[in-house]
């Protein structure tokens, strides 16, 4: 009897301490919606991530609000000024990367995703330098991407103008861009192991933002004991890691002195160079994590954007026609356009940028963690807080864009029709931990988009008159499955 009384007293004390700590944390954080409002928002969204869910809350609770309070309060920063101040002016203070319970279970705290500056900073510096060595911004990599774009056009041509779903074709092509950079080779689209890897990657990405993912983040102490909702996800993770480890072992047997051919070779050389350094963060397990970052970060968002691109072109045939005419006027009937010549097609560049704005494929920029107390727009942000930059509050802001909810390439053109690269398009992030692969992504989007629109006119299948522009909920916002016809252009 007395044991129960002691346990009860301990529980009451713990609850009192929890609520006192919660009240103390509330005083340090910006005001925000009560817990029941936050819960209702997710329930109304069907326990799925929706593009405008943060922006709706901002209309009621302001540009900076606390979504939840606890050991790691989640603070949403909305609006261009707030996000710019947080990510650029206070880049150092917001350079941390939070490790959520689910992410910790999946990948741990290695490499680029580590919250520790002494781990992620040298890894990021190495990655940026190595990407340049591998040809990022140079013609050798441009030719590889151009060749894959031309191969994709040949694949589309084999559909003979009949309705088809382009998603699998995009997946194969973009995945091979990353494969060439990281592994030093490309996969055949019919390779059985490649198909398994594509399925594993696709499943992993679409699992993000689902009910069970969010439930794990909310109650990890319970979910880690319930295996069945997560088995297929962890199987997919293990398959990707297994392939990465296999590639690493093959590279070790073929590494030719100081003549690296791809990212794995460069990383293995770095491991060898730092083997006597006790502070080194370079090892095989971190390399596997790095490969996973490349594969996840370098495929899904580009693929989703290209899918939206074709869907919007069939939805807006006048835009498609203007892009095709500009390319013909600038380059005639040449088979492709070099990346260096992109300034000759300002309208085409504006359309690509507007596709990324109008159908942004991410809910928010990659979350940051505040590494020291700071004040943003007059609001205190405590050390340890998780920061969610609400990118949708910027790309649909009527104070910034003339027609935020209407597709309008003029958003990226000046009065003389010249292309304007606007900094308000924050889709690649900003500051110390912006997207490492942003220049690669821009190059891919340019080559694939221009190659396909030079080769084909895209139309809806016969009998289909409407286009569904509602996204599929998730960590990456894809369009609903659709079919189109790629009609070869006759010059």
Secondary structure, DSSP 8 states (H G I E B T S, - for coil): -HHHHHHHHHHHHHHHHHHHHHHHHHHHS-----HHHHHHHHHHTTSS--TTHHHHHHHHH-SEEEEE-STT-EEEEESHHHHHIIIIITTTTT-B----HHHHHHHTT-GGG-S-HHHHHHHHHHHHHHHHHTTTTSHHHHHHHHHHHHHHHHHHHTTTT--B--HHHHHHHHHHHHHHHHTSS---TT-HHHHHHHHHHHHHHHHTTSHHHHHHHH-HHHHTT--GGGHHHHHHHHHHHHHHHHHHHHHHHH--TT---SHHHHHHHHHHHTTT-TT----HHHHHHHHHHHHHHHHHHHHHHHHHHHHHHHH-HHHHHHHHHHHHHHHTT-S---GGGGGG-HHHHHHHHHHHHHT--BSSS--EE-SS-EEETTEEE-TT-EEEEETHHHHT-TTT-TTTTS--GGGGB-TTS-B---TT--TT--GGG--TTHHHHHHHHHHHHHHHHHHEEEEE-TT-------EE-SSB-EE----EEEEE---
